[in-house]
Amino acid sequence: MGDTGGAVPRPVSPRSPRPMPRLAVFALVVCALSVAAAVVAFVEGSFLGIIWVLLAGVTSNLAWFYLRKAKAEKAAAARVSP
């Protein structure tokens, strides 16, 4: 029940550039794909595009949430470490 064999995360200094949160990137990709699907659906005359527009709205909100969360965590880490 001890070692899980996982790598030990290295500490990140506050000045090093941090990558965009992975969940935010995934949400943006899904948002872009759902917008494209909505456009295709409406061009073909299908009202199923409304579902794609709703999905785009949800995923854009998720991306916004995860970006703000990462920004808040970064600011909190900067306040804690001198």
N, C-alpha and C positions, 0 to 999 in steps of 0.2 A: 504494500500500500504506500510505497514511498515514491520513488522516482518514476515519473511518467515518460521520461525520455524527451520531453519538450525542450526547445531552446530557451535559454534565459534571455529575456528582452533586455536590450542595452538601454541605458538612460538617454533621453533626448534632451539636449540643452535647449533653453528657451530661444536661443538665437538661430538654431538650425531650422531650415525650411521644413514644414510638416506637410505631408501629402494630404490631399483632399480625402475626407472620410469615405471609406469604401461603400457604405450604404448610400451615401449621397450620390456617388457616381452611378451606382446601379439604378437609383431612382431617376436620375436625369436621363439615362439611356432608355429606360422604360417609358419615360415621358415623351422623349423624342419619337420613339417607335409608335407610341399610341397616337401621337399627333399625325404622323404619316399614315397610319391605318385609318384614322378618321377622315383625312383628306381623300384617300382612295375610296372609302365607303361612300362619302358624299358625292364624289365624282361619278361613281357607278349608280347613284340614285338610291342607295340604301340608307334607311334611317338607323341602321345599326351603328352608324358613326357617332350617334349620341352617346352610346356606351363608351366608345373610345375617347370621346371628349371628357367624359366623367373620369375615366381612368387617368387621363393626362392631368386633370386637376388634382386628383388624389396624390399622384406620384410627384407632382411639382411641389405640393405641400410637404410631402415627406422629405424631399431633397432640401427644401428650405429649413425644415426642422433640424435635420442632421447637420447642416452647415452651421446653423446658429448654436446648436449644442456643442459642436467642436470648437467654435469660437469662444463660447463661454468657458469651456474646460481649459482652453489655452490661456485665457485671461486669469482664471483662478490659479493655474499652475504658475503663472508669472508673478502673481501676488504672493504666493507662498514662498517661492524660491527667490532669494535676493539677486 
